[in-house]
Amino acid sequence: MGTREQVLISADELARRLDAGEPITLLDVRWELTRPDGRAAYEQGHLPGAVYVSLDDELSDHRVEGRGRHPLPAGSDLQQAARRWGVRTGVPVVVYDNWNGAGSARAWWVLTAAGIDDVRILDGGLSAWAGELQTGTVDPEPGDITVRHQDLYAGARRTVTSDQVAEVGVLLDARAPDRFRGDDEPLDPAAGHIPGAVNVPSTSLLADGGYLGNDDLDRVLRESGVAADRDVAVYCGSGVTAAVTVAALAAVGVDAALFPGSWSQWTAEPNRPVEVGPGQGRKR
Protein backbone atom coordinates (compact mmCIF):
# COMPACT_ATOMS: atom_id res chain seq x y z
CA MET A 1 0.00 0.00 0.00
CA GLY A 2 1.39 3.37 -1.02
CA THR A 3 1.87 6.21 1.43
CA ARG A 4 -0.98 8.26 0.00
CA GLU A 5 -3.34 5.31 0.42
CA GLN A 6 -2.35 5.11 4.09
CA VAL A 7 -3.46 8.72 4.66
CA LEU A 8 -6.34 9.28 2.22
CA ILE A 9 -9.27 7.31 0.82
CA SER A 10 -11.32 8.29 -2.23
CA ALA A 11 -15.09 8.52 -2.10
CA ASP A 12 -15.32 5.76 -4.73
CA GLU A 13 -13.14 3.42 -2.70
CA LEU A 14 -15.08 4.16 0.47
CA ALA A 15 -18.40 3.52 -1.27
CA ARG A 16 -17.08 0.26 -2.72
CA ARG A 17 -15.95 -0.99 0.67
CA LEU A 18 -19.19 0.02 2.38
CA ASP A 19 -21.25 -1.63 -0.37
CA ALA A 20 -19.22 -4.79 0.19
CA GLY A 21 -20.30 -4.78 3.82
CA GLU A 22 -16.87 -4.03 5.26
CA PRO A 23 -17.01 -2.58 8.79
CA ILE A 24 -15.77 1.03 8.79
CA THR A 25 -16.26 3.65 11.48
CA LEU A 26 -17.22 6.99 9.93
CA LEU A 27 -16.55 10.22 11.84
CA ASP A 28 -18.02 13.55 10.72
CA VAL A 29 -15.80 16.41 11.92
CA ARG A 30 -17.59 19.54 10.70
CA TRP A 31 -15.63 22.59 11.85
CA GLU A 32 -15.01 26.06 10.51
CA LEU A 33 -13.07 28.89 12.09
CA THR A 34 -16.16 31.10 12.18
CA ARG A 35 -18.58 28.21 12.90
CA PRO A 36 -16.78 25.75 15.16
CA ASP A 37 -19.94 23.84 16.14
CA GLY A 38 -20.90 21.68 13.16
CA ARG A 39 -23.57 19.56 14.81
CA ALA A 40 -26.53 21.33 13.15
CA ALA A 41 -24.96 20.88 9.71
CA TYR A 42 -24.24 17.24 10.51
CA GLU A 43 -27.83 16.58 11.51
CA GLN A 44 -29.06 18.05 8.21
CA GLY A 45 -27.12 15.43 6.25
CA HIS A 46 -24.15 13.14 6.79
CA LEU A 47 -22.70 9.89 5.45
CA PRO A 48 -24.89 6.97 6.52
CA GLY A 49 -23.79 5.76 9.93
CA ALA A 50 -21.38 8.63 10.55
CA VAL A 51 -21.00 9.93 14.11
CA TYR A 52 -20.50 13.62 14.82
CA VAL A 53 -17.21 14.61 16.45
CA SER A 54 -16.69 18.05 17.99
CA LEU A 55 -13.24 19.42 17.22
CA ASP A 56 -13.47 22.03 19.97
CA ASP A 57 -14.89 19.75 22.67
CA GLU A 58 -13.46 16.31 21.87
CA LEU A 59 -10.30 16.87 19.81
CA SER A 60 -9.08 19.71 22.01
CA ASP A 61 -8.78 20.31 25.76
CA HIS A 62 -9.35 23.96 26.62
CA ARG A 63 -8.56 23.31 30.28
CA VAL A 64 -4.89 23.13 29.34
CA GLU A 65 -3.08 26.45 29.79
CA GLY A 66 -0.12 27.78 27.83
CA ARG A 67 -0.59 25.51 24.80
CA GLY A 68 -2.46 27.83 22.43
CA ARG A 69 -6.12 28.05 21.40
CA HIS A 70 -6.60 24.35 20.65
CA PRO A 71 -4.52 22.31 23.13
CA LEU A 72 -4.34 18.59 22.44
CA PRO A 73 -6.60 16.31 24.48
CA ALA A 74 -5.30 13.81 27.00
CA GLY A 75 -5.16 10.23 25.81
CA SER A 76 -7.58 9.07 28.51
CA ASP A 77 -10.20 11.63 27.47
CA LEU A 78 -9.71 10.78 23.81
CA GLN A 79 -10.15 7.07 24.54
CA GLN A 80 -13.48 7.72 26.27
CA ALA A 81 -14.62 9.89 23.37
CA ALA A 82 -13.48 7.39 20.73
CA ARG A 83 -15.40 4.63 22.47
CA ARG A 84 -18.49 6.86 22.46
CA TRP A 85 -18.01 7.26 18.71
CA GLY A 86 -17.95 3.49 18.33
CA VAL A 87 -14.27 3.16 17.39
CA ARG A 88 -13.29 -0.51 17.67
CA THR A 89 -10.01 -2.36 17.66
CA GLY A 90 -9.19 -3.63 14.18
CA VAL A 91 -11.95 -1.64 12.44
CA PRO A 92 -10.76 1.09 10.02
CA VAL A 93 -11.75 4.71 10.68
CA VAL A 94 -12.56 7.27 7.99
CA VAL A 95 -12.83 10.93 8.96
CA TYR A 96 -14.29 13.72 6.85
CA ASP A 97 -15.44 17.34 6.98
CA ASN A 98 -16.82 19.99 4.66
CA TRP A 99 -14.38 22.90 4.99
CA ASN A 100 -10.78 23.02 3.73
CA GLY A 101 -9.91 19.63 5.18
CA ALA A 102 -9.27 21.13 8.61
CA GLY A 103 -11.59 19.08 10.81
CA SER A 104 -10.72 15.75 9.24
CA ALA A 105 -6.98 16.44 9.28
CA ARG A 106 -7.14 17.36 12.97
CA ALA A 107 -9.02 14.14 13.72
CA TRP A 108 -6.54 12.09 11.64
CA TRP A 109 -3.58 13.68 13.43
CA VAL A 110 -5.02 13.33 16.95
CA LEU A 111 -6.18 9.73 16.50
CA THR A 112 -2.96 8.54 14.90
CA ALA A 113 -0.83 10.45 17.42
CA ALA A 114 -2.70 8.54 20.13
CA GLY A 115 -1.65 5.29 18.47
CA ILE A 116 -4.95 4.36 16.80
CA ASP A 117 -4.21 2.48 13.58
CA ASP A 118 -5.83 2.62 10.13
CA VAL A 119 -7.30 6.12 10.17
CA ARG A 120 -7.80 7.79 6.80
CA ILE A 121 -9.16 11.08 5.54
CA LEU A 122 -11.96 11.09 2.97
CA ASP A 123 -10.26 12.90 0.09
CA GLY A 124 -12.54 15.73 -1.00
CA GLY A 125 -14.69 15.56 2.10
CA LEU A 126 -18.46 15.57 2.08
CA SER A 127 -18.66 17.19 -1.34
CA ALA A 128 -16.90 14.18 -2.92
CA TRP A 129 -19.56 11.78 -1.65
CA ALA A 130 -22.06 10.88 -4.39
CA GLY A 131 -24.23 8.54 -2.35
CA GLU A 132 -27.24 9.19 -0.20
CA LEU A 133 -27.04 11.16 3.03
CA GLN A 134 -28.60 10.38 6.37
CA THR A 135 -30.25 13.01 8.57
CA GLY A 136 -30.49 13.20 12.33
CA THR A 137 -28.06 11.75 14.87
CA VAL A 138 -26.34 8.36 14.95
CA ASP A 139 -26.01 6.68 18.36
CA PRO A 140 -23.45 3.89 17.81
CA GLU A 141 -22.70 0.83 19.88
CA PRO A 142 -19.83 1.73 22.25
CA GLY A 143 -16.39 0.90 20.95
CA ASP A 144 -13.52 -0.87 22.68
CA ILE A 145 -10.51 1.00 21.33
CA THR A 146 -7.46 1.40 23.57
CA VAL A 147 -5.29 4.47 23.18
CA ARG A 148 -1.59 3.63 23.32
CA HIS A 149 -0.28 7.14 24.06
CA GLN A 150 -1.62 9.19 26.95
CA ASP A 151 0.45 12.30 26.13
CA LEU A 152 -0.21 13.30 22.54
CA TYR A 153 2.56 15.89 22.68
CA ALA A 154 4.92 12.89 22.92
CA GLY A 155 2.82 10.37 21.02
CA ALA A 156 3.12 8.46 17.79
CA ARG A 157 3.38 11.64 15.68
CA ARG A 158 6.24 14.09 15.84
CA THR A 159 5.79 17.43 17.55
CA VAL A 160 8.05 20.40 18.27
CA THR A 161 7.89 22.93 21.08
CA SER A 162 8.30 26.67 20.78
CA ASP A 163 11.91 26.24 21.97
CA GLN A 164 12.63 23.70 19.24
CA VAL A 165 11.29 25.49 16.14
CA ALA A 166 14.51 27.46 15.69
CA GLU A 167 16.37 24.19 15.10
CA VAL A 168 14.04 22.92 12.38
CA GLY A 169 15.47 22.80 8.86
CA VAL A 170 12.24 23.91 7.15
CA LEU A 171 9.46 25.58 9.14
CA LEU A 172 6.19 25.89 7.22
CA ASP A 173 3.45 28.37 8.16
CA ALA A 174 0.09 27.03 6.95
CA ARG A 175 -1.92 30.23 7.46
CA ALA A 176 -3.29 32.56 4.80
CA PRO A 177 -0.70 34.94 3.28
CA ASP A 178 -2.18 38.08 4.85
CA ARG A 179 -1.82 36.65 8.34
CA PHE A 180 1.69 35.37 7.57
CA ARG A 181 2.81 38.80 6.36
CA GLY A 182 1.20 40.49 9.34
CA ASP A 183 -1.30 42.50 7.29
CA ASP A 184 -4.11 41.16 9.42
CA GLU A 185 -4.41 39.21 12.67
CA PRO A 186 -7.99 38.66 13.85
CA LEU A 187 -7.29 36.14 16.61
CA ASP A 188 -3.88 36.30 18.27
CA PRO A 189 -1.90 38.92 20.25
CA ALA A 190 0.57 39.85 17.50
CA ALA A 191 0.63 39.90 13.70
CA GLY A 192 3.33 38.30 11.56
CA HIS A 193 5.14 34.98 11.62
CA ILE A 194 7.91 33.02 13.32
CA PRO A 195 11.25 34.24 11.93
CA GLY A 196 12.54 32.02 9.16
CA ALA A 197 9.20 30.40 8.38
CA VAL A 198 8.04 29.78 4.81
CA ASN A 199 4.39 30.45 3.98
CA VAL A 200 2.63 27.47 2.42
CA PRO A 201 -1.11 28.00 3.01
CA SER A 202 -2.85 24.71 3.69
CA THR A 203 -5.40 25.62 1.02
CA SER A 204 -2.60 25.67 -1.60
CA LEU A 205 -2.30 21.90 -1.11
CA LEU A 206 -5.96 21.35 -1.98
CA ALA A 207 -7.95 21.52 -5.21
CA ASP A 208 -11.74 21.25 -5.47
CA GLY A 209 -11.86 20.34 -1.80
CA GLY A 210 -9.46 17.41 -2.14
CA TYR A 211 -5.71 17.02 -1.81
CA LEU A 212 -3.53 17.73 -4.82
CA GLY A 213 -2.10 14.76 -6.65
CA ASN A 214 1.30 13.62 -5.46
CA ASP A 215 3.19 15.19 -8.36
CA ASP A 216 1.64 18.59 -7.64
CA LEU A 217 2.19 18.18 -3.89
CA ASP A 218 5.83 17.33 -4.54
CA ARG A 219 6.22 20.44 -6.72
CA VAL A 220 4.63 22.86 -4.24
CA LEU A 221 6.57 21.47 -1.31
CA ARG A 222 9.88 21.29 -3.20
CA GLU A 223 9.49 24.96 -4.16
CA SER A 224 9.08 25.70 -0.44
CA GLY A 225 12.38 24.06 0.46
CA VAL A 226 11.04 20.68 1.55
CA ALA A 227 13.47 17.88 0.75
CA ALA A 228 14.01 14.34 1.95
CA ASP A 229 17.18 15.30 3.83
CA ARG A 230 15.68 18.27 5.70
CA ASP A 231 13.71 18.19 8.93
CA VAL A 232 10.28 19.77 8.47
CA ALA A 233 7.81 21.21 10.99
CA VAL A 234 4.48 22.94 10.44
CA TYR A 235 2.44 25.48 12.38
CA CYS A 236 -0.65 27.60 11.79
CA GLY A 237 -2.83 29.67 14.11
CA SER A 238 -3.58 27.00 16.70
CA GLY A 239 -2.49 23.65 15.30
CA VAL A 240 -5.65 22.80 13.33
CA THR A 241 -5.10 23.71 9.67
CA ALA A 242 -1.42 22.82 10.03
CA ALA A 243 -2.61 19.20 10.29
CA VAL A 244 -3.77 19.49 6.66
CA THR A 245 -0.19 20.24 5.66
CA VAL A 246 1.19 17.43 7.84
CA ALA A 247 -1.27 15.03 6.16
CA ALA A 248 -0.27 16.26 2.69
CA LEU A 249 3.39 15.78 3.56
CA ALA A 250 2.65 12.28 4.87
CA ALA A 251 0.91 11.50 1.57
CA VAL A 252 4.21 12.06 -0.26
CA GLY A 253 6.32 10.26 2.32
CA VAL A 254 7.53 13.19 4.45
CA ASP A 255 7.18 12.74 8.22
CA ALA A 256 6.70 16.34 9.35
CA ALA A 257 6.40 17.52 12.94
CA LEU A 258 3.51 19.65 14.18
CA PHE A 259 3.91 22.65 16.48
CA PRO A 260 0.59 22.09 18.29
CA GLY A 261 0.32 25.47 20.01
CA SER A 262 1.37 27.27 16.82
CA TRP A 263 1.10 31.05 16.48
CA SER A 264 -1.42 31.34 19.33
CA GLN A 265 1.11 29.87 21.76
CA TRP A 266 4.13 31.63 20.24
CA THR A 267 2.60 35.10 20.58
CA ALA A 268 1.36 34.44 24.13
CA GLU A 269 4.88 33.67 25.37
CA PRO A 270 7.05 36.64 26.41
CA ASN A 271 9.95 37.78 24.26
CA ARG A 272 9.28 35.49 21.29
CA PRO A 273 10.53 37.24 18.13
CA VAL A 274 8.06 38.15 15.40
CA GLU A 275 8.79 38.80 11.73
CA VAL A 276 6.53 40.66 9.31
CA GLY A 277 6.52 40.84 5.54
CA PRO A 278 6.85 38.14 2.88
CA GLY A 279 9.66 36.29 4.64
CA GLN A 280 12.77 34.75 3.10
CA GLY A 281 12.86 31.34 4.75
CA ARG A 282 15.83 29.71 6.39
CA LYS A 283 19.27 30.09 4.82
CA ARG A 284 20.59 26.64 5.74
Secondary structure, DSSP 8 states (H G I E B T S, - for coil): --HHHHHEE-HHHHHHHHHTT---EEEE----SS----HHHHHH-BSTT-EE--HHHHS--TT--SS-SS----HHHHHHHHHHTT--TT--EEEE-SSTTHHHHHHHHHHHHTT--SEEEETTGGGG--S--B-S-----------S-S-GGGSSS-B--TTTGGG-SEEEE-S-HHHHHTS--SSSSS-SB-TT-EE--GGGGEETTEE--HHHHHHHHHHTT--TTS-EEEE-SSSSTHHHHHHHHHHTT---EE-TTHHHHHTTSTT---B-SS------
